[in-house]
Amino acid sequence: MIMSRRSLLAVSGGAVFAAPYVAKGQAALTPIRFSLDWAFQGPQSCYLLALERGYFREEGLNVTIDRGFGAGDVPVKIASGAYEFGVSDPSPTMRMRMTPATASTDIIAPFVLQQGSPLAVMTLRRTGIRTPQDLLGKRLAAPETDGGRQMFPAFARAAGIDRSRINWITVTPQLREPMLARGEADAITGFETSGVFSLRAVGVPREDIVSMRYTAVGVNLLSTCLLVRRPYAEANPRIVTGMIRAIVRGHIDAFRDPAASIAALLRRDPTAPGPLEQERLVANFEFVRTAEVIAGGFGNVTTARVQGAIDTVKDAFELPGSLAAADFYLPQFLPAAEQLRFPAAAG
């Protein structure tokens, strides 16, 4: 049976999580270690804004936010116990749960933040690469933990190209775009909102950048999800709901006032290029503020959509295991529907 977030809340009585928890008196805040998916950039500023404005503290949480190093890195940190929560493209986690050696991983997604996927292959016009077929024999640079690199088999399968004919260059996140700009790589993979704007930051004009989105060739994927171990979530439902509520508030504030969000980023990293990061932040809302979110609020995703993403990962890697959406996506931790609504427009 396919159930939307709104249906599940109606069944479980969403009012259970309606009121934010506020620490009283001298009550100690619960320490939470929270890993982002990537470096401190425009899209990540929403979490810093929520932190600065005290939204996590209002939920009784003392949250420490660290930068991430790719979608493949976040679930490893959570599984090891180094972090209680992380945000990441869920595809590497789905893959872990369907791979025999890591099938015991108990990481779940109680919240889908971005339904639109910004995964892409990016190149420059001077390379002559215009289609996926043009990538054959070329050098692609990315960290091993990069979500675009990890999900490249799905892109190759959908585009009908032989992925064994791709020459990968493993690089650190900081070197990915500079290597493409210098001609030391022919293309890169990653989030379009990361790659395109980071190329611009090293002096590449926007008109010289070619981007091939995974969704454009028919890859069915979700994007950013909140990740947590299932035993922790089931033992601490108030904390999970509080994390979601604070994250939503930070994103709504950033949508309404991008400059305030970037100001929070600059206080964390004064070297960040503020105007460019604000452009990056605004562009990322294309993948956050989807038709489903506008119609039904954050978290408005069906189990069928989640299952489709899981099946895409399974088919792309020819995995022997299986994973039911209901065992990965657990929306019963979502706040009440009125706390998940997305504003109709900025301002």
HELIX and SHEET records of a PDB file:
HELIX    1   1 ARG A    5  SER A   12  1                                   8    
HELIX    2   2 GLY A   14  PHE A   17  5                                   4    
HELIX    3   3 GLY A   42  GLN A   44  5                                   3    
HELIX    4   4 SER A   45  GLU A   52  1                                   8    
HELIX    5   5 ARG A   57  GLU A   59  5                                   3    
HELIX    6   6 VAL A   74  SER A   80  1                                   7    
HELIX    7   7 SER A   91  MET A   98  1                                   8    
HELIX    8   8 PRO A  100  THR A  102  5                                   3    
HELIX    9   9 ARG A  125  THR A  127  5                                   3    
HELIX   10  10 PRO A  132  LEU A  135  5                                   4    
HELIX   11  11 GLY A  147  GLN A  150  1                                   4    
HELIX   12  12 PHE A  152  ALA A  159  1                                   8    
HELIX   13  13 ARG A  163  ARG A  165  5                                   3    
HELIX   14  14 PRO A  173  LEU A  175  5                                   3    
HELIX   15  15 ARG A  176  ALA A  181  1                                   6    
HELIX   16  16 GLU A  192  ALA A  201  1                                  10    
HELIX   17  17 ARG A  206  ASP A  208  5                                   3    
HELIX   18  18 TYR A  214  VAL A  217  5                                   4    
HELIX   19  19 ARG A  230  ALA A  235  1                                   6    
HELIX   20  20 PRO A  237  ARG A  256  1                                  20    
HELIX   21  21 PRO A  258  ARG A  268  1                                  11    
HELIX   22  22 GLY A  274  VAL A  288  1                                  15    
HELIX   23  23 ALA A  291  GLY A  296  1                                   6    
HELIX   24  24 THR A  303  PHE A  317  1                                  15    
HELIX   25  25 ALA A  325  ASP A  327  5                                   3    
HELIX   26  26 PRO A  331  PHE A  333  5                                   3    
HELIX   27  27 ALA A  337  GLN A  339  5                                   3    
SHEET    1   A 5 LEU A  61  ASP A  66  0                                        
SHEET    2   A 5 THR A  30  SER A  35  1                                        
SHEET    3   A 5 PHE A  85  SER A  88  1                                        
SHEET    4   A 5 CYS A 225  ARG A 229 -1                                        
SHEET    5   A 5 ILE A 107  VAL A 112 -1                                        
SHEET    1   B 5 ASN A 167  THR A 170  0                                        
SHEET    2   B 5 ARG A 139  ALA A 142  1                                        
SHEET    3   B 5 ALA A 187  PHE A 191  1                                        
SHEET    4   B 5 LEU A 119  LEU A 124 -1                                        
SHEET    5   B 5 ILE A 209  ARG A 213 -1                                        
END                                                                             
